[in-house]
Amino acid sequence: MKKERPVARPLGQARTAPERRQILVVDDTEGIRTYLKNLLSGKGYDVSIAASGAEALERLEQAQPFSAMVLDVMMPGIDGIEVLRRSRQLRPGLPVIMLSVVSKASSIVEAMNLGATDYLSKPFEEAELDAALARVHGEGRSDPSDPPRAAGRDEAEEDSACWMSDKMMRIHRILEQVADADVTVLVHGESGVGKEVISREVHKLSTRRDGPFVKVNCAALPEELLESELFGYERGAFTGASNRKAGKFELANGGTIFLDEIGEMSANLQAKFLQVLQDGEFTRLGGQADVRVDVRVVVATNRNLEEMVSAGLFREDLYYRINVVNVFVPPLRERTEEIPVLVDHFLRCYCQKYRREMIRLSDQMLGALLKYPWPGNIRELENMIKRVVVLQSEDSIRDELTTPPPVLEDPESAPEELVDSLDLTEGKISLREIGRRAARGAEREALRRVLYQTNWNRKRAAKLLDVSYKTLLVKIKECGLTD
């Protein structure tokens, strides 16, 4: 279960080394090299310097036991990115802290993807370098459950679970570097992996953290309603528009707007959204004047946008606009170390919410949870634990852990299965009633399976079932289905 988090050393506190570690400083500017050598030597490090990428690679080929490398990105000849790439072959485990006077998002992401441990923008504070070196030497996070630190962050309990795995830690380091760059972030991954958590973290880490965070699910509304939701409307724009209404972009002014399921946005709205990204302005429905906004845009999807672009289902120019920083969130089955902490969090959360006695899962059940493939990811885990709390029994989820939810292959086979399952008692039920129950059950089962297949994307489900969006919503309500 969750360990107690140790007290973290303040980020600005200078490092005192119990042993003299060797640092390689690579920078083409003599003043920077001299400054870093004097600064780090005063903190107890042995410092070697290199004035170019070629000289840095020569030193890496030697047998010196460097514990870290501080590497400038912008250098003539062999630049920092190329040195970083080659260093992965020469010294695979060497921590590398990148330095650059230009806070360029693409360079940051490329460096982190190549294995850079941290990234500092010039001019940097001494405390920032102290903290980066402390992290690469294992002093910044002494316990696996201790999440990444960022100034001004609230270290909520759910964060400690989400950010404890190595893969999520890597994502967090990228978010820390791009948060203040104010560029568009594209978050993608399977449904339920925590894309909204990633999006909120971008907002929390940015200079917009005190501004609003506005979420819009593009798959939850039909095109006409989504347009008015995003951009607002003027009085009289359509029947029932008795007053002007501000859209979500206006409400997010000065903050961050999170557009979930961006792949479900229609071609018409894609064009209008592109205008907002390019010019920072739009017009309300029924309006004439342009409305200017200053928002940070984060989008998320569980679909392959590149394939959609190739198929003509998504605008290519919009795709390149939103794909500035691309963050892939791995599925829960690849982050199983988070499961025990998430289970503990959800147990305490729902025991408190539903006023149930606090319970703990057995070791056998935890073992089953770790082996389960989690097609619904964290959302599925949360729903399972909620059921355990409400029913106060592990039995409610035991079968699901051994039998994954079915995939719809032949909906027409459902009526026969449901008729077979009816408890027929002589003289108690008519043939008409049997037909009614079978039809209702088959309809509910078909709806449930299609909604599961589409990750509750109602627009896609309506197309698969060949019904209108409105009819689907009515049927979902009649059948008592919930996401």
C-alpha positions in Angstrom: 0.0 0.0 0.0 1.0 3.6 -0.1 4.1 4.6 1.8 4.4 7.8 3.8 6.1 10.4 1.7 9.4 11.6 3.0 9.9 15.3 3.6 11.5 16.7 0.4 14.5 19.0 0.5 13.7 22.6 -0.6 14.5 23.1 -4.3 16.8 26.0 -3.6 18.9 24.3 -1.0 22.5 23.9 -2.1 23.9 20.4 -2.5 26.6 19.1 -0.3 28.3 16.1 -1.8 29.6 13.4 0.5 31.9 12.3 -2.3 33.4 14.2 -5.2 31.3 13.4 -8.2 32.6 14.3 -11.7 30.4 16.6 -13.9 31.1 17.2 -17.6 30.0 20.8 -18.6 29.6 21.3 -22.4 29.1 24.8 -23.7 30.6 26.9 -26.5 30.4 30.1 -24.5 33.5 30.6 -22.3 31.7 32.7 -19.8 29.1 30.0 -19.1 31.8 27.3 -18.9 33.8 29.4 -16.3 30.7 30.2 -14.3 29.5 26.6 -14.1 33.0 25.3 -13.3 33.4 27.7 -10.4 29.8 27.2 -9.2 29.9 23.4 -9.2 33.5 23.2 -7.8 32.3 25.3 -4.9 29.6 22.7 -4.2 32.1 19.8 -4.0 32.1 18.5 -7.6 35.0 17.7 -9.8 34.3 19.6 -13.1 35.5 18.8 -16.6 34.7 21.3 -19.4 34.3 20.9 -23.2 34.0 23.9 -25.6 32.3 22.0 -28.4 30.2 18.9 -29.2 33.2 17.2 -30.8 35.3 17.7 -27.6 32.4 16.5 -25.4 32.2 13.2 -27.4 36.0 12.7 -27.1 35.7 13.0 -23.3 32.8 10.6 -23.2 34.9 8.1 -25.1 37.5 8.2 -22.3 37.2 6.3 -19.1 36.4 9.2 -16.8 33.5 8.2 -14.4 31.2 11.2 -15.0 28.1 11.2 -12.8 26.2 13.7 -15.0 26.6 16.0 -18.0 25.4 19.6 -18.3 24.9 20.1 -22.0 24.2 23.2 -24.1 21.7 22.7 -26.9 22.7 25.5 -29.3 26.4 24.9 -30.4 28.1 25.2 -33.8 29.1 22.0 -35.6 27.8 19.1 -33.5 24.9 20.6 -31.5 23.7 19.4 -28.1 20.9 17.3 -29.5 23.4 15.3 -31.6 25.7 15.0 -28.6 22.8 13.7 -26.5 21.9 11.2 -29.2 25.5 9.8 -29.4 26.0 9.8 -25.7 23.1 7.3 -25.4 25.5 4.8 -27.2 28.7 5.9 -25.4 27.3 6.3 -21.9 23.8 4.8 -21.9 23.1 5.5 -18.2 24.7 9.0 -18.0 22.2 11.6 -16.7 22.1 14.7 -19.0 20.8 18.1 -18.1 20.1 20.2 -21.2 20.7 24.0 -21.3 19.4 26.5 -23.9 18.8 30.2 -24.2 15.8 29.4 -26.4 12.9 27.7 -24.7 11.9 25.9 -27.9 9.2 23.3 -27.2 10.2 21.0 -30.1 13.8 20.9 -28.8 12.6 20.2 -25.3 10.4 17.3 -26.4 13.1 15.9 -28.7 15.7 16.1 -25.9 13.4 14.4 -23.4 12.5 11.7 -25.9 16.2 11.0 -26.4 16.6 10.4 -22.7 17.6 13.8 -21.3 17.0 13.9 -17.5 16.2 17.5 -17.2 16.1 20.8 -19.2 16.9 24.3 -18.0 16.4 27.5 -19.9 19.1 30.2 -19.8 19.4 32.3 -17.7 18.6 29.8 -14.9 18.7 30.2 -11.2 21.3 28.5 -9.1 18.6 26.7 -7.2 17.2 25.2 -10.4 20.6 23.7 -11.2 20.9 22.4 -7.6 17.5 20.7 -7.9 18.3 19.2 -11.3 21.6 17.8 -10.0 19.9 16.5 -6.9 17.4 14.6 -9.0 19.9 13.0 -11.3 21.9 11.9 -8.3 18.9 10.3 -6.7 18.4 12.9 -4.0 15.3 14.6 -5.5 12.9 11.6 -5.0 14.0 9.1 -2.4 10.7 7.1 -2.5 8.9 5.8 -5.5 5.6 7.2 -4.3 6.9 10.7 -4.1 5.6 12.6 -7.1 7.6 15.1 -9.2 7.8 18.5 -7.5 6.9 21.8 -9.0 6.7 25.2 -7.5 3.2 26.2 -6.5 1.8 22.6 -7.0 -0.7 21.1 -4.6 0.6 17.6 -4.1 -2.8 15.9 -3.9 -2.9 12.2 -3.1 -4.2 11.2 -6.4 -1.2 12.9 -8.0 1.1 10.7 -6.0 -0.5 7.6 -7.5 -0.7 8.9 -11.1 2.9 10.1 -11.2 4.7 7.4 -9.4 5.6 5.1 -12.3 8.8 5.7 -14.4 6.7 6.3 -17.6 4.5 8.9 -16.0 7.5 10.5 -14.3 9.0 10.9 -17.8 5.8 12.6 -19.0 5.8 14.9 -16.0 9.3 16.1 -16.8 8.2 17.0 -20.3 5.2 18.8 -18.9 7.4 20.8 -16.6 9.5 22.0 -19.5 6.7 22.9 -21.9 4.2 24.3 -19.4 5.3 27.9 -19.7 6.0 27.8 -23.4 2.2 28.4 -24.0 2.1 26.0 -26.9 -0.8 23.6 -27.8 -0.5 20.2 -26.3 -1.9 17.0 -27.8 -2.6 14.3 -25.3 -3.5 10.9 -26.7 -3.9 7.3 -25.4 -6.6 4.8 -24.7 -9.9 5.8 -23.0 -9.6 6.0 -19.3 -5.8 6.4 -19.0 -5.9 9.8 -17.4 -5.6 12.3 -20.2 -7.6 14.8 -18.2 -5.1 14.5 -15.4 -2.3 15.3 -17.8 -4.2 18.3 -19.1 -4.9 19.7 -15.7 -1.2 19.2 -14.8 -0.2 21.3 -17.8 -2.5 24.1 -16.4 -1.2 23.7 -12.8 2.4 24.0 -13.9 1.9 27.0 -16.2 1.8 30.7 -15.5 -1.9 30.5 -16.1 -2.4 28.3 -13.0 -4.5 31.1 -11.4 -6.7 31.4 -14.4 -9.7 29.2 -15.3 -9.5 25.6 -16.5 -12.4 24.8 -18.8 -13.2 21.3 -20.1 -15.3 20.5 -23.1 -16.1 17.0 -24.3 -16.4 17.2 -28.1 -18.1 13.7 -28.3 -20.8 14.5 -25.7 -22.8 17.0 -27.9 -24.1 17.1 -31.5 -22.4 19.6 -33.8 -25.0 22.4 -33.4 -24.9 22.3 -29.6 -21.1 22.0 -29.5 -20.6 25.1 -31.7 -22.8 27.2 -29.4 -21.1 25.7 -26.4 -17.6 26.5 -27.6 -18.2 29.9 -29.2 -21.4 31.2 -27.5 -24.3 33.0 -29.2 -26.0 36.3 -29.5 -29.6 37.0 -28.5 -31.9 35.8 -31.3 -29.3 33.6 -33.0 -31.9 30.8 -33.0 -35.2 29.9 -31.4 -34.8 30.0 -27.6 -31.7 32.2 -27.6 -33.3 34.9 -25.5 -30.0 36.3 -24.1 -26.4 36.4 -25.2 -24.3 33.5 -23.9 -20.5 33.4 -23.6 -18.9 30.3 -25.0 -16.3 28.1 -23.4 -13.4 29.9 -25.1 -14.5 33.2 -23.6 -14.9 31.6 -20.2 -11.4 30.2 -20.5 -9.8 33.6 -21.3 -6.6 34.0 -19.4 -6.5 30.3 -18.6 -6.6 26.9 -20.3 -9.3 25.2 -22.4 -9.2 21.4 -22.6 -11.0 19.9 -25.6 -11.5 16.2 -25.0 -12.2 13.8 -27.9 -11.0 16.3 -30.5 -11.2 13.7 -33.2 -15.0 13.8 -33.0 -15.2 17.5 -34.0 -17.0 18.1 -37.3 -15.3 19.6 -40.3 -17.2 22.9 -39.9 -16.1 23.3 -36.3 -12.5 22.2 -37.1 -12.3 25.2 -39.5 -13.6 27.6 -36.8 -11.3 26.1 -34.2 -8.3 26.5 -36.5 -9.2 30.3 -36.7 -9.0 30.6 -32.9 -5.6 28.9 -32.9 -4.3 31.1 -35.7 -5.7 34.5 -34.8 -7.0 34.1 -31.2 -10.5 35.3 -32.3 -13.9 34.1 -33.4 -17.5 35.2 -33.8 -20.4 34.1 -31.7 -23.3 32.4 -33.4 -25.5 35.1 -34.8 -22.8 37.7 -34.1 -20.9 40.1 -36.4 -18.1 41.4 -34.2 -14.9 39.4 -33.6 -14.2 38.2 -30.0 -10.6 38.0 -29.0 -9.4 35.5 -26.4 -6.1 34.6 -24.8 -6.2 30.9 -24.0 -3.8 27.9 -23.7 -5.3 25.0 -25.7 -4.8 21.3 -24.6 -6.6 18.7 -26.7 -7.0 14.9 -26.1 -8.1 12.0 -28.2 -8.1 8.2 -28.1 -8.2 8.0 -31.9 -5.3 8.0 -34.4 -5.4 11.5 -35.9 -2.8 10.8 -38.5 -5.0 8.0 -40.0 -8.0 10.4 -39.8 -6.0 13.0 -41.8 -5.1 10.4 -44.4 -8.8 9.4 -44.6 -9.9 13.0 -45.0 -11.8 12.9 -41.7 -9.6 15.5 -39.9 -8.0 18.7 -41.3 -4.3 18.3 -42.0 -3.6 22.0 -41.2 -5.4 21.7 -37.9 -3.6 18.5 -37.0 -0.2 20.3 -37.4 -1.5 23.2 -35.3 -2.5 21.1 -32.3 0.4 18.6 -32.6 3.1 21.0 -31.3 3.8 19.0 -28.1 2.7 15.4 -28.4 2.2 13.4 -25.2 1.3 9.7 -25.3 -0.2 8.3 -22.1 0.6 4.6 -21.7 -2.3 2.2 -20.7 -2.6 1.1 -17.1 -1.4 -2.4 -17.9 2.0 -0.9 -18.6 1.9 1.1 -15.3 0.9 -1.7 -12.9 3.0 -0.2 -10.1 0.4 2.5 -9.8 -2.4 0.0 -9.1 -1.9 -0.6 -5.3 -1.8 3.1 -4.6 -4.8 3.9 -6.8 -6.8 1.1 -5.1 -5.9 2.5 -1.7 -7.0 6.0 -2.8 -10.3 4.9 -4.4 -11.1 2.7 -1.3 -10.7 5.6 1.1 -12.4 8.1 -1.2 -15.5 6.0 -1.7 -15.7 4.7 1.8 -15.9 8.3 2.9 -18.3 9.3 0.2 -20.8 6.4 0.8 -20.2 6.3 4.5 -19.0 2.7 4.5 -16.6 1.1 6.9 -13.0 1.2 5.6 -12.0 -2.1 4.0 -8.8 -3.5 2.5 -8.6 -5.9 -0.4 -7.0 -9.3 0.1 -3.6 -10.1 -1.2 -5.2 -12.6 -3.7 -7.5 -9.8 -5.0 -4.6 -7.4 -5.4 -2.6 -10.0 -7.3 -5.6 -10.5 -9.6 -5.8 -6.7 -10.1 -2.2 -6.6 -11.1 -2.6 -9.4 -13.7 -5.9 -8.0 -15.2 -5.3 -6.3 -18.7 -7.5 -3.3 -17.8 -9.2 -2.5 -21.2 -10.9 0.5 -19.5 -7.8 1.6 -17.7 -8.0 3.8 -14.6 -11.7 4.5 -15.1 -12.5 0.8 -15.1 -10.4 0.3 -11.9 -12.2 3.2 -10.2 -15.6 1.8 -11.1 -14.6 -1.7 -9.8 -13.4 -0.3 -6.5 -16.6 1.8 -6.1 -18.6 -1.4 -6.5 -16.5 -3.2 -3.8 -17.1 -0.3 -1.4 -20.9 -0.1 -2.0 -21.4 -3.8 -1.8 -18.7 -4.3 0.9 -17.5 -7.4 -1.0 -14.7 -8.5 -3.3 -17.1 -11.0 -4.9 -18.7 -8.2 -7.0 -15.6 -7.9 -9.1 -14.0 -11.3 -8.9 -15.7 -12.6 -12.1 -14.8 -9.6 -14.1 -11.1 -10.0 -13.3 -11.1 -13.5 -14.8 -13.6 -12.7 -17.7 -13.0 -9.5 -19.6 -16.1 -7.7 -20.9 -17.4 -9.2 -24.2 -16.9 -7.6 -27.6 -19.9 -7.3 -29.8 -19.6 -9.6 -32.8 -23.2 -10.6 -33.7 -25.9 -8.5 -32.0 -28.6 -10.6 -33.6 -27.6 -13.6 -31.5 -28.5 -11.8 -28.3 -32.3 -12.4 -28.4 -31.9 -16.2 -28.4 -29.5 -16.1 -25.5 -31.8 -13.9 -23.6 -34.8 -16.1 -24.2 -32.8 -19.0 -22.9 -32.1 -17.1 -19.8 -35.7 -16.3 -18.9 -37.1 -18.1 -15.9 -40.2 -19.7 -17.5 -42.9 -20.9 -15.1 -46.1 -22.6 -16.5 -49.0 -20.3 -16.7 -47.1 -17.3 -15.3 -45.7 -15.6 -18.5 -47.2 -15.2 -22.0 -45.5 -15.6 -25.3 -46.1 -11.8 -25.9 -44.3 -11.0 -22.6 -41.5 -13.4 -23.5 -41.0 -11.5 -26.8 -41.2 -8.1 -25.1 -38.6 -9.0 -22.5 -36.4 -10.6 -25.0 -36.6 -7.6 -27.3 -35.9 -5.2 -24.5 -33.0 -7.3 -23.2 -31.5 -7.6 -26.6 -31.8 -3.9 -27.2 -30.1 -3.1 -23.9 -27.3 -5.7 -24.5 -26.6 -4.3 -28.0 -26.5 -0.8 -26.6 -24.2 -1.7 -23.8 -21.8 -3.6 -26.0 -21.6 -0.9 -28.7 -21.1 1.8 -26.1 -18.3 -0.3 -24.6 -16.7 -0.8 -28.0 -16.8 2.9 -28.7 -15.6 3.9 -25.2 -19.0 5.6 -24.7 -18.6 7.8 -27.8 -22.3 8.4 -28.4 -21.9 9.9 -31.8 -20.0 6.8 -33.1 -22.4 4.5 -31.3 -25.4 6.1 -33.0 -23.8 5.6 -36.4 -23.0 2.0 -35.7 -26.6 1.3 -34.6 -28.1 3.4 -37.4 -30.2 5.6 -35.2 -30.2 9.4 -34.6 -28.2 10.9 -31.8 -31.3 11.9 -29.9 -32.9 8.4 -30.2 -29.7 6.9 -28.8 -29.8 9.2 -25.8 -33.4 8.3 -25.1 -32.6 4.6 -25.4 -29.7 4.9 -23.0 -31.9 6.5 -20.5 -34.7 3.9 -20.9 -32.2 1.1 -20.5 -30.7 2.6 -17.4 -27.2 2.5 -18.8 -24.4 4.7 -17.4 -20.8 5.4 -18.4 
